[in-house]
Amino acid sequence: MKEINYLEIMYKDDYYPNFLVDKIKVLLEGGVHYLEQGPHSLEEIQAKFDEITLAINDLEDEFYANSSELETVARDSIAETVIDILQAYNIELDVEDALREREW
């Protein structure tokens, strides 16, 4: 299985507080844990990624409160991690669909 490098770009950039990046990582790890629990339909997987994305949306105020925000670099870093997860588990879901609920 491919190794997943969670949010590599965000962790390398001091603009993003690590404790907040850690919160996104925990959400994404929850998605991986879900995928490891057995076969799921594409609809169920999409629903899980919608749930994760909505939870990431909810962190936006915390980013603002810490002089940061979920902008282009963060969006790319999150998307790259999601692509790695989808590829690692051979899931035929487009990253744009997986993150369709994003507000960032």
Secondary structure, DSSP 4 states (H G I P E B T S, - for coil): -PPP-TTHHHHH-TTS-HHHHHHHHHHHHHHHHHHHTS---HHHHHHHHHHHHHHHHTTHHHHHHTT----HHHHHHHHHHHHHHHHHTT----HHHHTTT---
